[in-house]
Amino acid sequence: MGPFFFGFYDWLINLGVGWGPLLRWLYDTVQRWLGGHPYPRRAGLIPAGSTTPAGELGLQPGERVRVKELPEILGTLDAHNRNKGLYFDAEEVPFCGKEFTVLRRVKRIINEQTGAMMEFRNESVILEGVFCQAKFSHHRLLCPRAIYPMWREIWL
């Protein structure tokens, strides 16, 4: 599904006239039939302000992992789609249920807005061949950067 069609469909779902659940069900049904992925813009199941679970697997570069299915991941996210502060983006949904190789562990990043080095309390991993395709995120449609998203080990 093209990013502009998805943008329009997402707009319909969030229009606020009560069609959202039906349209999400229709999207999921068609995608299941086509072998695609579920509607990617869903909220986590843990109430905002509550503690999210952690899971450490000690993954190292070169190890193979399977990304959990979206319903399992939603169970580890708060209402703002965060787990221990790390955001699970709609762009990560197409990779759910698939196997990848761990490319590297991430302990710190540079904040692009401030230029400051940020240290993570909870390490993450990036996966080989998994990058943002800019199909489902607001304000990033067709972005050419192809950034590697970070993954919590509890999502793998």
CORGI-V180501 format. One record per residue. N is the residue number from 0. OMEGA is omega in radians with two decimals (999 if undefined). NEAR is the number of other C-alpha atoms within 10 Angstrom. Layout:
<<N OMEGA NEAR> <N OMEGA NEAR>>
This chain:
<<0 -3.11 8> <1 -3.09 8> <2 -3.14 15> <3 3.07 13> <4 3.12 11> <5 3.12 17> <6 3.11 16> <7 -3.13 11> <8 3.09 16> <9 3.10 19> <10 3.10 12> <11 -3.12 15> <12 -3.06 17> <13 -3.11 14> <14 3.10 11> <15 3.13 9> <16 3.07 8> <17 -3.13 11> <18 -3.03 12> <19 -3.11 17> <20 3.13 11> <21 -3.13 11> <22 3.06 17> <23 3.10 19> <24 3.12 13> <25 3.11 14> <26 -3.13 19> <27 -3.13 17> <28 3.14 16> <29 -3.14 14> <30 3.09 15> <31 3.13 12> <32 -3.13 10> <33 -3.09 9> <34 -3.13 9> <35 -3.09 14> <36 -3.13 20> <37 3.09 22> <38 -2.95 21> <39 -3.04 19> <40 3.14 15> <41 -3.13 17> <42 3.05 16> <43 -3.02 22> <44 -3.12 18> <45 -3.12 20> <46 3.11 12> <47 3.14 14> <48 3.11 9> <49 3.11 10> <50 3.09 13> <51 -3.09 17> <52 3.07 13> <53 3.07 13> <54 -3.13 12> <55 3.09 12> <56 -3.12 9> <57 -3.09 9> <58 3.13 17> <59 3.11 13> <60 3.13 14> <61 3.13 13> <62 3.09 12> <63 3.11 15> <64 3.01 17> <65 3.07 14> <66 3.12 21> <67 3.07 18> <68 -3.06 18> <69 3.14 21> <70 3.10 13> <71 -3.14 16> <72 3.12 21> <73 3.10 21> <74 3.12 17> <75 -3.05 23> <76 3.04 27> <77 -3.09 24> <78 3.11 16> <79 3.12 17> <80 3.11 23> <81 3.00 19> <82 -3.10 26> <83 3.09 16> <84 -3.13 14> <85 -3.09 16> <86 3.00 16> <87 -3.01 24> <88 3.07 17> <89 3.14 19> <90 3.14 18> <91 -3.07 20> <92 -3.13 21> <93 -3.12 18> <94 -3.14 17> <95 3.11 19> <96 -3.10 15> <97 -3.14 12> <98 3.13 14> <99 3.07 19> <100 3.09 17> <101 3.13 20> <102 3.09 19> <103 3.03 17> <104 -3.13 17> <105 3.13 15> <106 -3.13 13> <107 3.11 14> <108 3.03 12> <109 3.08 11> <110 -3.08 10> <111 -3.11 8> <112 -3.05 6> <113 -3.07 7> <114 -3.10 9> <115 3.04 10> <116 3.14 11> <117 3.09 11> <118 3.10 12> <119 2.99 14> <120 -3.13 10> <121 -3.12 17> <122 3.08 17> <123 3.05 20> <124 2.94 22> <125 -3.03 20> <126 -3.11 23> <127 3.09 15> <128 3.14 11> <129 -3.13 20> <130 3.14 17> <131 3.12 22> <132 3.07 20> <133 3.13 19> <134 -2.95 19> <135 -3.04 24> <136 3.08 19> <137 3.06 10> <138 3.11 8> <139 -3.10 13> <140 3.11 15> <141 3.06 15> <142 -3.07 13> <143 -2.97 10> <144 3.12 11> <145 -3.12 12> <146 3.05 12> <147 3.02 17> <148 3.09 17> <149 -3.08 21> <150 2.96 22> <151 -3.13 22> <152 3.11 18> <153 3.10 17> <154 -3.07 22> <155 999 23>>
